[in-house]
Amino acid sequence: MEFTWIRLPIHLIGQISSNALILLSWMLNRDTGSHTVVFRQKELAELLHCSLRMIDHLLRELEQAGLILSRERLRTGTKIELQPDILPPRKGNAAPHMPKNTEFAANRKPSPQPKEYSSITPDMLDAFF
């Protein structure tokens, strides 16, 4: 059995519903760096085992929370523009659970600087890695 893993913004737990958080995490996982995701709502409803009406409700909840900047209907599906600084940028294939010893820290590359549109500071990135 193969599992699909998603990234989850921990600071949002308790601020939005758990279903909206799962939907947001799924969209963040599908984001390729452009902060936009295109999907068919019917396929998403099947994936999350809920109705189309529930998907629309969850998307509105994410819009009201400011996590979705725009939503546009296309012939091929729905195009969502996500808030760009919800998660820090990916750090390649480095495992986040690697032990932090002095030898590793001495050879570590400096954290990438956040993009100019991001409100994430380098100090915040260092706290994660």
Summary of the structure (lengths in Angstrom):
residues: 129
radius of gyration: 16.8
end to end distance: 29.6
largest distance: 53.6
contacts: 277
relative contact order: 0.14
helix: 39%
strand: 15%
